[in-house]
Amino acid sequence: MSNPKLALIPSGYKAPRLYSILPSDGSGDFTLNRDTVGTRVRKDGLIETLSADVPRLDWQNSDCPSLILETDRTNLTTYNQDLTNADWIKSNSPTVTANQIVSPSGEYNADEIVFGTGVSLITNNATVANSQSYALSIYLKGDEGGEQVQIDFKNSSSQGVSGTLFTLTNQWKRYSVVLTSNQTSLGLQLRTPSLTETKTIYAWGAQLELGGYVSSCIKTEATSVTRLKDSIITSSTSLFNSKESTFFVEMASFSNTQANNNGIELSGNSGQDRITIQFDTANNQIRCDVRVATSSQALITTQSFDVTNFNKIAITYKFNEVKFYVNGQLIGTDTSVNLFAPGALTQVRSTIADISSTPFFLQAKIKDLRVYNEALTESDSIKLTTI
């Protein structure tokens, strides 16, 4: 197998640059754009806040980092790291004391909650949209482990409209619930089962956000806070072969059902010429989409894989042949394919520009990305994508 023309294994960066392994002269480096701060999990497991345009190499549940690319998300929970604030309504006398132990950020800023006997509640409400999916999350740990706390969505007409009872450990863990709202007022509520004695837990980093999955931590104080989307794009326009190529990526989606089609593409500036590896709105669907001058040349899909796992995906392209591979399997072939115009493919980007005015941004974690300036053989493509 020949060497790739472009290879990105997320490792080196300096805002707003994400360095590629190949080419070594920097012409294949990526530019990352994110107009706000964002958080990531470091190698030591602590949550770190990074400045705008700094690539977020995340080590969560892995021995090697992946680049996280998220869409816009707003944390609607105010004072999410200060549960002593009056925005958190206390019922049946829970006692909240600020800054008692070290939080998942490594700072001494996690709050202690002592729940009284009976059923104790602590609630933070927010204005939401009706009939939309919301994700609720918070970091919790027990005083000794084994303490039970229910995480609820709280609306204006009832307590705990949806929730889950969790048994805490004595280590920090992020607990979450996802629900479709049925009113315009929704909030995060912590409550205990009926107790005959007091129980102590610790809490940090509460989050209520519009969307069907939990995103990275967003700090708030008196108002909600929005973390804007991440996107990447190569800075060179002369690396790629428009006559034939192989486009490979190892990545994992944040959700098995996306609100919009999103993916990553080898394309021209306008997006009318493109080779796209795409997550579709359909459950667990991965798609190969090749278009020449906006005309669809190949559209091949699979639903045989869990898109929230890291999958190795490749598309090989040449005249009258597109092949689509996932995890060592040839998914499909199209043998009626036109050529791109010379020099048509100029960049790799995490945006599907399409021919519309509204681009879609990739929502995923990337471990490996490569472009070969040839259509790899079937045996080499299977080898490349085998897990």
VEXDREN-2710 file (C-alpha; in Angstrom, 1 decimal):
% VEXDREN-2710
k/r/px/py/pz
1/MET/0.0/0.0/0.0
2/SER/1.3/3.4/-0.9
3/ASN/1.7/6.3/1.6
4/PRO/-1.2/8.7/1.9
5/LYS/-0.9/12.2/0.5
6/LEU/-2.6/13.6/3.6
7/ALA/-2.6/12.0/7.1
8/LEU/-4.1/13.4/10.3
9/ILE/-3.7/11.5/13.6
10/PRO/-4.7/14.2/16.1
11/SER/-1.7/15.0/18.3
12/GLY/0.1/18.3/17.6
13/TYR/-1.7/21.6/17.6
14/LYS/-1.3/25.3/18.2
15/ALA/-4.4/27.5/17.8
16/PRO/-5.9/27.6/15.3
17/ARG/-3.7/24.9/13.7
18/LEU/-4.1/21.1/13.9
19/TYR/-1.0/19.6/12.5
20/SER/-1.1/16.7/10.0
21/ILE/1.5/13.9/10.0
22/LEU/1.7/14.1/6.2
23/PRO/2.7/16.2/4.3
24/SER/5.6/17.2/6.6
25/ASP/5.9/20.7/5.2
26/GLY/2.7/21.9/6.8
27/SER/0.7/22.3/3.6
28/GLY/-1.8/19.7/4.8
29/ASP/-2.4/21.2/8.2
30/PHE/-5.9/21.9/9.2
31/THR/-7.4/25.2/10.5
32/LEU/-9.9/24.8/13.4
33/ASN/-12.6/27.3/14.0
34/ARG/-14.6/27.6/17.2
35/ASP/-15.5/31.1/18.3
36/THR/-15.9/30.3/22.0
37/VAL/-14.1/28.4/24.7
38/GLY/-14.7/24.7/24.9
39/THR/-13.9/21.8/27.3
40/ARG/-12.2/18.5/26.8
41/VAL/-11.1/15.5/29.0
42/ARG/-7.3/15.4/29.4
43/LYS/-5.1/12.3/29.5
44/ASP/-5.2/12.5/33.4
45/GLY/-9.0/12.4/33.3
46/LEU/-9.6/16.0/34.4
47/ILE/-11.9/18.4/32.5
48/GLU/-10.0/21.4/31.0
49/THR/-11.3/24.6/29.4
50/LEU/-9.6/25.6/26.2
51/SER/-9.6/29.0/24.5
52/ALA/-11.5/29.7/21.3
53/ASP/-10.0/28.1/18.1
54/VAL/-7.9/25.6/20.2
55/PRO/-8.4/22.0/18.9
56/ARG/-9.9/19.8/21.5
57/LEU/-8.0/16.5/21.7
58/ASP/-10.1/14.4/24.1
59/TRP/-8.9/11.4/26.0
60/GLN/-12.3/10.2/27.5
61/ASN/-12.5/6.4/27.8
62/SER/-9.4/6.0/25.5
63/ASP/-5.7/5.4/25.6
64/CYS/-5.2/7.8/22.7
65/PRO/-6.9/11.2/21.9
66/SER/-9.5/11.9/19.4
67/LEU/-10.5/15.3/17.9
68/ILE/-14.0/16.3/19.1
69/LEU/-16.1/18.4/16.7
70/GLU/-19.4/19.5/18.2
71/THR/-22.3/21.6/17.1
72/ASP/-23.6/24.7/18.8
73/ARG/-25.0/23.8/22.3
74/THR/-26.4/26.0/25.1
75/ASN/-26.4/25.1/28.7
76/LEU/-29.7/26.3/30.1
77/THR/-28.9/25.5/33.7
78/THR/-27.8/28.6/35.5
79/TYR/-25.1/28.5/38.2
80/ASN/-24.3/25.0/37.1
81/GLN/-21.2/24.8/39.3
82/ASP/-22.8/26.6/42.3
83/LEU/-25.8/24.7/43.7
84/THR/-25.8/27.0/46.7
85/ASN/-27.2/29.8/44.5
86/ALA/-30.9/30.8/44.9
87/ASP/-31.6/29.6/41.3
88/TRP/-31.4/26.1/42.8
89/ILE/-34.7/25.7/44.8
90/LYS/-34.3/23.5/47.8
91/SER/-37.3/21.6/49.2
92/ASN/-37.6/19.6/52.4
93/SER/-34.4/21.0/53.8
94/PRO/-31.5/19.7/51.8
95/THR/-28.3/21.5/52.9
96/VAL/-25.9/22.6/50.2
97/THR/-22.4/23.8/51.0
98/ALA/-20.1/25.2/48.3
99/ASN/-16.6/24.1/47.4
100/GLN/-16.1/21.1/49.7
101/ILE/-14.1/18.7/47.5
102/VAL/-12.1/18.5/44.3
103/SER/-14.4/18.4/41.2
104/PRO/-13.8/16.7/37.9
105/SER/-12.0/19.8/36.7
106/GLY/-9.3/19.3/39.4
107/GLU/-10.4/22.4/41.3
108/TYR/-11.7/22.6/44.8
109/ASN/-15.2/23.7/43.7
110/ALA/-17.6/20.7/44.0
111/ASP/-20.6/21.2/46.3
112/GLU/-21.8/19.0/49.1
113/ILE/-25.5/18.2/49.4
114/VAL/-26.9/16.6/52.6
115/PHE/-30.4/15.3/51.9
116/GLY/-32.7/15.2/54.9
117/THR/-35.2/12.5/55.9
118/GLY/-38.2/11.9/53.7
119/VAL/-38.0/13.1/50.1
120/SER/-35.6/16.0/49.5
121/LEU/-35.5/18.0/46.3
122/ILE/-33.1/20.5/44.6
123/THR/-34.4/22.0/41.4
124/ASN/-33.2/24.5/38.7
125/ASN/-35.8/25.5/36.1
126/ALA/-35.4/26.8/32.6
127/THR/-37.5/28.0/29.6
128/VAL/-37.5/25.4/26.8
129/ALA/-39.3/24.7/23.5
130/ASN/-42.2/22.3/23.5
131/SER/-41.9/18.9/21.7
132/GLN/-38.1/19.0/21.5
133/SER/-35.4/16.6/22.8
134/TYR/-33.4/17.8/25.7
135/ALA/-30.4/16.1/27.4
136/LEU/-29.8/16.6/31.2
137/SER/-26.6/15.7/32.9
138/ILE/-24.6/16.3/36.1
139/TYR/-21.5/14.9/37.7
140/LEU/-22.2/13.1/41.0
141/LYS/-20.4/11.0/43.6
142/GLY/-21.5/9.4/46.8
143/ASP/-20.0/10.1/50.2
144/GLU/-19.2/6.4/50.6
145/GLY/-20.8/4.9/47.4
146/GLY/-24.2/3.3/47.2
147/GLU/-26.2/6.4/47.8
148/GLN/-29.2/6.7/45.5
149/VAL/-30.3/9.9/43.7
150/GLN/-33.0/10.3/41.1
151/ILE/-32.3/12.7/38.2
152/ASP/-35.6/14.2/36.9
153/PHE/-36.8/16.6/34.4
154/LYS/-39.1/18.9/36.3
155/ASN/-41.9/20.9/34.4
156/SER/-44.4/23.4/35.7
157/SER/-47.3/20.9/36.2
158/SER/-45.6/18.0/38.1
159/GLN/-42.5/16.9/39.9
160/GLY/-40.2/14.6/38.2
161/VAL/-42.0/14.2/34.8
162/SER/-39.2/11.8/33.7
163/GLY/-36.3/10.5/35.6
164/THR/-33.9/7.7/36.5
165/LEU/-32.8/6.5/39.9
166/PHE/-29.0/6.1/40.0
167/THR/-26.8/4.3/42.6
168/LEU/-23.7/6.5/43.0
169/THR/-20.2/5.3/43.4
170/ASN/-17.5/7.0/45.4
171/GLN/-15.9/8.2/42.2
172/TRP/-17.0/11.1/40.0
173/LYS/-19.3/10.0/37.2
174/ARG/-21.5/11.9/34.7
175/TYR/-25.1/10.8/34.9
176/SER/-27.7/11.7/32.2
177/VAL/-31.3/11.5/31.1
178/VAL/-32.8/12.4/27.7
179/LEU/-36.4/13.5/27.2
180/THR/-38.8/15.1/24.7
181/SER/-40.3/18.1/26.4
182/ASN/-44.1/18.5/26.7
183/GLN/-44.2/22.1/28.0
184/THR/-42.2/25.3/27.9
185/SER/-40.7/25.0/31.4
186/LEU/-38.3/22.3/32.2
187/GLY/-35.5/21.9/34.7
188/LEU/-33.0/19.7/36.3
189/GLN/-34.1/18.1/39.6
190/LEU/-32.2/16.0/42.0
191/ARG/-34.2/14.1/44.6
192/THR/-33.7/11.2/47.0
193/PRO/-36.0/8.3/47.7
194/SER/-37.8/8.6/51.0
195/LEU/-35.0/8.5/53.6
196/THR/-35.0/7.6/57.3
197/GLU/-31.6/9.1/57.8
198/THR/-29.6/11.9/56.1
199/LYS/-27.4/11.2/53.0
200/THR/-24.5/13.1/51.7
201/ILE/-23.6/13.4/48.0
202/TYR/-21.4/15.7/45.9
203/ALA/-22.4/17.5/42.7
204/TRP/-20.8/19.6/39.9
205/GLY/-21.3/20.6/36.4
206/ALA/-25.1/20.4/35.8
207/GLN/-26.3/20.8/32.2
208/LEU/-29.6/21.0/30.4
209/GLU/-29.3/21.4/26.6
210/LEU/-31.4/21.1/23.5
211/GLY/-30.5/17.9/21.7
212/GLY/-30.7/14.1/21.8
213/TYR/-27.3/13.5/23.5
214/VAL/-25.1/15.0/26.1
215/SER/-22.2/17.3/24.9
216/SER/-19.1/18.5/26.6
217/CYS/-19.3/20.6/29.7
218/ILE/-20.4/24.3/29.5
219/LYS/-19.9/26.5/32.5
220/THR/-22.7/29.0/33.4
221/GLU/-23.3/31.6/36.1
222/ALA/-26.3/34.0/36.1
223/THR/-27.4/33.2/32.5
224/SER/-27.3/30.4/30.0
225/VAL/-24.1/30.0/28.0
226/THR/-23.6/28.8/24.4
227/ARG/-20.5/26.9/23.1
228/LEU/-20.3/27.4/19.4
229/LYS/-19.6/24.7/16.8
230/ASP/-16.1/23.3/15.9
231/SER/-15.1/22.9/12.2
232/ILE/-11.9/22.0/10.4
233/ILE/-10.6/22.6/6.9
234/THR/-7.3/22.0/5.2
235/SER/-5.3/25.1/4.1
236/SER/-3.9/23.7/0.8
237/THR/-5.6/23.7/-2.6
238/SER/-3.1/21.5/-4.5
239/LEU/-2.6/18.3/-2.6
240/PHE/-5.3/16.1/-4.1
241/ASN/-5.8/14.0/-7.3
242/SER/-9.2/14.7/-8.8
243/LYS/-8.8/11.7/-11.2
244/GLU/-8.7/9.0/-8.6
245/SER/-8.4/8.9/-4.8
246/THR/-9.2/7.1/-1.5
247/PHE/-10.8/9.0/1.3
248/PHE/-10.5/7.3/4.8
249/VAL/-11.6/8.3/8.3
250/GLU/-11.9/6.6/11.6
251/MET/-14.6/8.3/13.6
252/ALA/-17.5/8.0/16.0
253/SER/-20.7/9.9/16.0
254/PHE/-22.1/11.4/19.2
255/SER/-25.6/10.0/18.4
256/ASN/-27.0/7.1/16.4
257/THR/-29.7/9.4/15.1
258/GLN/-28.7/12.9/14.0
259/ALA/-31.0/15.9/13.7
260/ASN/-29.3/16.7/10.3
261/ASN/-27.2/14.8/7.8
262/ASN/-23.6/15.6/8.7
263/GLY/-20.2/14.3/7.7
264/ILE/-16.7/15.1/6.4
265/GLU/-15.8/15.5/2.7
266/LEU/-13.0/15.8/0.2
267/SER/-14.4/18.5/-2.0
268/GLY/-14.1/21.6/-4.1
269/ASN/-14.6/25.1/-2.6
270/SER/-18.3/25.3/-3.4
271/GLY/-19.2/21.7/-2.3
272/GLN/-20.6/20.9/-5.7
273/ASP/-17.8/18.4/-6.3
274/ARG/-17.4/16.2/-3.4
275/ILE/-16.6/12.8/-1.9
276/THR/-18.5/12.6/1.4
277/ILE/-18.5/10.2/4.4
278/GLN/-21.7/11.0/6.1
279/PHE/-23.9/10.2/9.1
280/ASP/-27.5/10.3/8.1
281/THR/-30.6/11.1/10.2
282/ALA/-31.7/7.5/9.8
283/ASN/-30.8/5.2/12.7
284/ASN/-27.2/4.2/12.6
285/GLN/-26.8/5.0/8.9
286/ILE/-23.4/5.6/7.3
287/ARG/-23.5/7.0/3.8
288/CYS/-21.1/7.3/0.8
289/ASP/-22.1/10.3/-1.3
290/VAL/-20.1/11.2/-4.5
291/ARG/-21.2/14.2/-6.6
292/VAL/-19.7/15.7/-9.7
293/ALA/-20.9/19.3/-10.5
294/THR/-23.9/18.7/-8.1
295/SER/-24.9/15.5/-10.0
296/SER/-25.1/12.4/-7.9
297/GLN/-22.7/9.7/-9.0
298/ALA/-22.8/7.2/-6.2
299/LEU/-25.0/7.0/-3.1
300/ILE/-24.3/3.9/-1.0
301/THR/-25.6/3.4/2.6
302/THR/-25.4/0.9/5.4
303/GLN/-27.2/0.5/8.7
304/SER/-25.1/-2.5/9.9
305/PHE/-22.9/-0.6/12.3
306/ASP/-23.3/1.3/15.5
307/VAL/-22.2/4.8/14.5
308/THR/-21.4/5.8/18.1
309/ASN/-18.5/3.3/18.1
310/PHE/-15.3/4.2/16.2
311/ASN/-15.8/2.8/12.7
312/LYS/-13.1/2.7/9.9
313/ILE/-14.7/4.0/6.7
314/ALA/-13.2/4.5/3.2
315/ILE/-14.4/5.5/-0.2
316/THR/-12.3/4.7/-3.3
317/TYR/-13.0/6.7/-6.5
318/LYS/-11.9/6.6/-10.1
319/PHE/-13.7/6.7/-13.5
320/ASN/-16.7/4.3/-13.5
321/GLU/-15.9/2.9/-10.0
322/VAL/-16.8/4.0/-6.5
323/LYS/-16.4/1.5/-3.7
324/PHE/-17.5/2.0/-0.1
325/TYR/-15.9/0.1/2.8
326/VAL/-16.7/0.0/6.6
327/ASN/-14.8/-2.0/9.1
328/GLY/-13.1/-4.4/6.6
329/GLN/-16.3/-5.0/4.6
330/LEU/-17.0/-3.9/1.0
331/ILE/-20.5/-2.4/1.4
332/GLY/-21.2/-1.5/-2.2
333/THR/-19.9/-0.6/-5.6
334/ASP/-21.1/1.9/-8.3
335/THR/-19.8/1.3/-11.8
336/SER/-21.3/4.3/-13.6
337/VAL/-19.3/7.3/-12.3
338/ASN/-18.1/10.5/-14.1
339/LEU/-14.7/12.1/-13.5
340/PHE/-14.2/15.3/-11.6
341/ALA/-12.7/18.2/-13.6
342/PRO/-8.9/18.5/-13.2
343/GLY/-8.2/20.3/-9.9
344/ALA/-11.8/20.0/-8.7
345/LEU/-10.9/18.5/-5.3
346/THR/-9.1/21.1/-3.2
347/GLN/-9.8/20.6/0.5
348/VAL/-10.9/18.3/3.3
349/ARG/-13.5/19.9/5.6
350/SER/-15.9/18.9/8.3
351/THR/-18.8/20.7/6.6
352/ILE/-21.2/19.5/4.0
353/ALA/-21.7/22.6/2.0
354/ASP/-24.1/21.0/-0.6
355/ILE/-25.7/23.3/-3.0
356/SER/-27.9/24.9/-0.4
357/SER/-27.3/28.0/1.7
358/THR/-27.3/26.0/5.0
359/PRO/-24.2/23.9/5.6
360/PHE/-24.2/20.9/8.0
361/PHE/-21.3/20.5/10.4
362/LEU/-19.8/17.1/11.5
363/GLN/-20.7/16.0/15.0
364/ALA/-18.2/13.3/15.8
365/LYS/-14.8/12.3/17.2
366/ILE/-12.0/11.6/14.8
367/LYS/-9.0/9.4/15.5
368/ASP/-7.5/9.0/12.0
369/LEU/-8.0/10.7/8.6
370/ARG/-6.2/10.0/5.3
371/VAL/-6.4/10.8/1.6
372/TYR/-4.5/8.7/-0.9
373/ASN/-4.0/10.1/-4.4
374/GLU/-5.0/6.7/-5.9
375/ALA/-7.9/4.3/-5.7
376/LEU/-6.6/1.6/-3.4
377/THR/-7.2/-2.0/-4.4
378/GLU/-10.0/-3.9/-2.7
379/SER/-7.5/-5.9/-0.6
380/ASP/-5.7/-2.8/0.5
381/SER/-9.0/-1.0/1.3
382/ILE/-10.2/-4.0/3.4
383/LYS/-6.9/-4.0/5.2
384/LEU/-7.0/-0.3/5.8
385/THR/-10.5/-0.4/7.3
386/THR/-10.3/-3.6/9.3
387/ILE/-10.8/-2.9/13.0
END
